[in-house]
Amino acid sequence: MSDKPPNAPWRNFYGRRKGHNLRDSQEAYLAEDLDKLSPGPVDWDANPERTPLDLKALFGGKPVWLEIGFGGGEHLVHQASRNPDVGIIGAEPYINGVAMLLGKIRAAGVGNLAVHPGDVRDLFDVLPDGSIERAFLLYPDPWPKARHHRRRFVTPEHLEPLARVTAPGAIFRVATDIPDYVRQTHEEVPGAGFDLLDEGGTPWDDWISTRYEQKALREERVPHYLTFRRRG
């Protein structure tokens, strides 16, 4: 990939881009399927003017949802299968997770998904204002050390653009097993323009347990399921 244009903002990225070597089948998914699932030009080298994506053309005018950091893609494919009348964009910079998702998409045969294999902040740049009707942040990287809390998603750097791209009344779901992440979510998300609707001890009715949740349960951590609604 070419260097970013000079007007591109500097954004530190702290997570992993790639883990263990991919299987041949996963390499094939990336080579054969990923470009076809693009939501449009997102990266700065492809869209230096930051022209908004044409979501109506992408999903035929369907309501659009967004999953931020979809991990292995279990929940993303589950929601796409349950909601064929919705278009869903998933953003995930970890290429191993992207490859896992592509395999699940093939197996499920869903066609109402788009995938951005990169930083969601770049995607926020090119999402039209008020275009997202539901957003999911499920078991995000906890960054447990106090000096790293500014790297969490629930900070103004991420929440302010999320608020811009969500429609009035949009639902924002957050799941985490980290008590201090719950604390920071309570502190930061309302200030970005969202009202807390529910902090349930049980999952949402349409929930599917992910591998991250299963790990939390094995290690006897208590999941929290927070539901917010965008003011407006």
Backbone torsions as a table, in degrees:
resi	resn	phi	psi	omega
1	MET	NA	141.0	-178.6
2	SER	-74.8	166.0	177.9
3	ASP	-64.8	153.4	176.8
4	LYS	-68.0	152.9	174.4
5	PRO	-62.2	158.9	-176.5
6	PRO	-63.4	-21.8	179.8
7	ASN	-86.8	-1.2	179.9
8	ALA	-71.2	138.2	179.8
9	PRO	-71.3	151.9	174.3
10	TRP	-82.5	122.4	-179.2
11	ARG	-128.7	113.7	174.3
12	ASN	-66.3	140.4	175.4
13	PHE	-125.0	125.1	-171.5
14	TYR	-110.3	-14.0	-177.2
15	GLY	-82.6	-178.7	177.9
16	ARG	-84.5	142.0	173.2
17	ARG	-94.2	-32.2	-178.0
18	LYS	-152.4	146.7	178.4
19	GLY	-113.5	-126.3	-178.0
20	HIS	-65.4	164.8	179.7
21	ASN	-61.5	140.0	179.9
22	LEU	-77.8	150.3	173.3
23	ARG	-71.3	159.7	179.9
24	ASP	-57.3	-39.4	-179.6
25	SER	-63.9	-38.4	179.6
26	GLN	-69.3	-38.6	174.8
27	GLU	-60.2	-38.0	179.3
28	ALA	-66.7	-40.1	177.6
29	TYR	-58.6	-45.7	-179.0
30	LEU	-63.0	-42.5	-177.5
31	ALA	-70.7	-35.6	-171.5
32	GLU	-96.8	-29.3	-168.9
33	ASP	-113.3	-27.9	-167.8
34	LEU	-64.0	-46.6	-178.5
35	ASP	-61.0	-35.8	-178.7
36	LYS	-68.2	-20.8	-178.0
37	LEU	-99.2	8.7	-178.8
38	SER	-65.2	139.7	174.1
39	PRO	-75.8	-6.7	-175.3
40	GLY	128.7	-174.4	-177.6
41	PRO	-71.4	114.0	-177.3
42	VAL	-111.7	-47.7	-173.9
43	ASP	-65.5	155.0	-174.5
44	TRP	-64.4	-33.6	-180.0
45	ASP	-71.4	-28.5	179.3
46	ALA	-87.6	-23.7	-175.7
47	ASN	-142.9	66.7	-175.9
48	PRO	-66.1	-23.3	178.8
49	GLU	-82.8	-7.0	-178.8
50	ARG	57.0	45.7	175.8
51	THR	-66.9	130.4	-177.4
52	PRO	-61.0	146.0	176.2
53	LEU	-66.9	148.0	176.9
54	ASP	-92.8	86.2	-176.0
55	LEU	-72.4	-27.7	176.9
56	LYS	-64.8	-41.5	177.3
57	ALA	-69.6	-36.6	-177.4
58	LEU	-64.6	-44.8	-172.9
59	PHE	-119.1	13.9	176.3
60	GLY	65.6	30.3	178.1
61	GLY	83.9	5.9	177.9
62	LYS	-69.9	155.3	169.7
63	PRO	-57.8	148.6	-175.0
64	VAL	-117.6	131.5	174.8
65	TRP	-113.6	163.6	-177.7
66	LEU	-139.0	130.1	170.3
67	GLU	-111.6	125.8	-175.0
68	ILE	-99.3	109.7	-178.1
69	GLY	73.0	76.1	-171.1
70	PHE	-85.0	3.0	176.2
71	GLY	61.9	-121.7	179.1
72	GLY	-90.1	-1.3	172.8
73	GLY	89.8	3.3	-177.4
74	GLU	-57.7	-49.8	-176.5
75	HIS	-69.0	-39.0	-178.6
76	LEU	-60.5	-47.9	179.8
77	VAL	-68.3	-37.5	177.4
78	HIS	-58.8	-47.8	-179.4
79	GLN	-67.5	-38.4	177.8
80	ALA	-62.9	-39.6	179.6
81	SER	-68.4	-38.6	-178.9
82	ARG	-74.6	-25.1	-171.0
83	ASN	-128.2	69.3	-178.0
84	PRO	-66.4	-14.7	179.2
85	ASP	-88.9	10.5	-179.8
86	VAL	-124.8	145.3	169.5
87	GLY	-99.9	135.0	-175.8
88	ILE	-125.3	130.4	175.3
89	ILE	-105.6	132.2	173.8
90	GLY	-112.7	134.5	177.2
91	ALA	-118.2	128.1	-177.8
92	GLU	-157.5	119.5	-179.1
93	PRO	-82.5	-14.7	-175.7
94	TYR	-82.8	107.8	-169.3
95	ILE	-64.8	-28.8	176.1
96	ASN	-63.7	-40.2	176.2
97	GLY	-65.9	-38.5	177.2
98	VAL	-60.7	-44.6	179.4
99	ALA	-62.8	-39.5	176.8
100	MET	-62.7	-43.1	178.6
101	LEU	-60.1	-44.9	-177.2
102	LEU	-60.2	-37.7	175.6
103	GLY	-63.9	-39.2	178.9
104	LYS	-68.6	-36.9	177.5
105	ILE	-62.5	-43.3	178.1
106	ARG	-60.7	-44.5	-176.5
107	ALA	-66.6	-38.0	-176.6
108	ALA	-84.2	-23.2	-179.5
109	GLY	69.8	26.5	179.6
110	VAL	-81.9	146.4	-177.0
111	GLY	-124.8	11.0	-175.9
112	ASN	-111.0	35.8	-178.6
113	LEU	-123.0	148.3	168.4
114	ALA	-131.3	151.6	-171.9
115	VAL	-131.2	126.2	170.4
116	HIS	-108.9	109.9	-177.6
117	PRO	-86.1	62.3	-176.3
118	GLY	-169.1	-165.0	-175.7
119	ASP	-68.5	128.1	-178.4
120	VAL	-65.4	-23.2	178.3
121	ARG	-62.8	-35.6	175.5
122	ASP	-66.7	-37.0	177.3
123	LEU	-66.3	-42.3	177.9
124	PHE	-55.0	-38.4	-179.0
125	ASP	-53.2	-35.1	-169.3
126	VAL	-114.5	7.6	171.5
127	LEU	-83.6	133.5	178.4
128	PRO	-62.9	151.1	176.7
129	ASP	-56.5	136.0	174.0
130	GLY	64.4	24.0	-173.4
131	SER	-92.1	-13.7	-174.4
132	ILE	-104.2	126.1	-176.9
133	GLU	-99.7	-13.4	174.8
134	ARG	-155.3	138.7	179.0
135	ALA	-133.1	146.3	-178.0
136	PHE	-125.7	133.4	171.8
137	LEU	-129.5	100.1	-167.3
138	LEU	-117.9	115.6	-179.3
139	TYR	50.6	57.7	178.2
140	PRO	-69.0	162.3	176.7
141	ASP	-54.6	123.4	-173.0
142	PRO	-77.8	-20.1	-175.3
143	TRP	39.9	70.4	-168.2
144	PRO	-69.0	-26.3	-178.6
145	LYS	-71.7	138.5	-174.9
146	ALA	-56.9	-37.6	-177.6
147	ARG	-71.2	-11.3	179.9
148	HIS	-103.0	1.3	-175.4
149	HIS	-61.4	-26.1	178.7
150	ARG	-68.0	-13.8	177.6
151	ARG	-82.9	-13.1	-178.1
152	ARG	-64.7	157.3	178.3
153	PHE	-65.6	-34.7	-173.9
154	VAL	-80.3	61.0	175.9
155	THR	-133.1	160.0	-177.1
156	PRO	-56.6	-32.2	-179.2
157	GLU	-56.3	-33.1	-179.7
158	HIS	-100.8	-38.7	-173.6
159	LEU	-71.5	-34.4	-179.9
160	GLU	-64.6	-46.6	175.4
161	PRO	-68.3	-31.0	175.0
162	LEU	-61.1	-43.7	179.0
163	ALA	-62.3	-36.7	-179.6
164	ARG	-64.5	-40.6	-174.0
165	VAL	-87.1	-11.2	177.9
166	THR	-88.9	145.8	-179.7
167	ALA	-79.7	153.9	171.9
168	PRO	-54.9	131.7	-176.8
169	GLY	86.8	-4.6	179.4
170	ALA	-62.5	148.0	179.7
171	ILE	-96.9	136.3	176.5
172	PHE	-124.0	116.0	-179.0
173	ARG	-104.8	136.0	177.5
174	VAL	-128.7	127.9	173.8
175	ALA	-121.7	132.4	177.8
176	THR	-156.4	153.4	175.9
177	ASP	-109.3	11.7	-175.8
178	ILE	-105.6	112.2	-176.7
179	PRO	-55.6	-39.3	-179.2
180	ASP	-71.2	-26.3	174.0
181	TYR	-69.0	-37.3	175.2
182	VAL	-60.2	-45.6	179.2
183	ARG	-57.2	-49.7	-177.4
184	GLN	-66.6	-35.0	177.2
185	THR	-62.3	-45.1	177.0
186	HIS	-59.9	-37.3	-176.9
187	GLU	-75.7	-40.5	-168.6
188	GLU	-94.8	-38.8	-171.5
189	VAL	-65.9	-44.4	178.0
190	PRO	-59.5	-34.9	179.1
191	GLY	-66.8	-18.1	178.4
192	ALA	-89.8	-2.0	175.8
193	GLY	111.7	22.4	-179.5
194	PHE	-122.0	142.6	175.6
195	ASP	-103.7	137.3	176.6
196	LEU	-73.2	123.8	176.3
197	LEU	-97.1	-38.4	-174.7
198	ASP	-160.6	140.2	170.3
199	GLU	-123.6	82.7	-173.3
200	GLY	-83.3	149.2	172.1
201	GLY	-87.3	-5.3	177.3
202	THR	-119.9	154.4	-176.6
203	PRO	-68.3	167.7	174.1
204	TRP	-66.8	157.7	-175.9
205	ASP	-60.7	-30.6	-177.2
206	ASP	-101.2	21.6	-175.7
207	TRP	-76.5	146.2	166.8
208	ILE	-125.0	130.2	-177.3
209	SER	-68.9	134.1	-179.3
210	THR	-99.8	170.8	179.5
211	ARG	-64.5	-29.3	178.6
212	TYR	-70.1	-39.0	176.3
213	GLU	-66.9	-41.0	179.3
214	GLN	-60.9	-38.2	176.7
215	LYS	-63.7	-42.7	178.4
216	ALA	-61.3	-43.4	-179.1
217	LEU	-66.7	-39.9	177.1
218	ARG	-60.4	-36.2	-178.4
219	GLU	-91.4	12.3	172.6
220	GLU	61.1	36.8	170.6
221	ARG	-97.7	148.5	-172.8
222	VAL	-96.3	119.0	177.7
223	PRO	-72.3	148.5	173.8
224	HIS	-122.1	142.1	-178.2
225	TYR	-126.6	102.5	-174.7
226	LEU	-103.9	136.3	179.8
227	THR	-121.8	125.4	178.1
228	PHE	-119.8	158.5	174.6
229	ARG	-127.8	134.5	-179.6
230	ARG	-68.2	128.4	175.7
231	ARG	-70.9	160.2	175.6
232	GLY	154.3	NA	NA
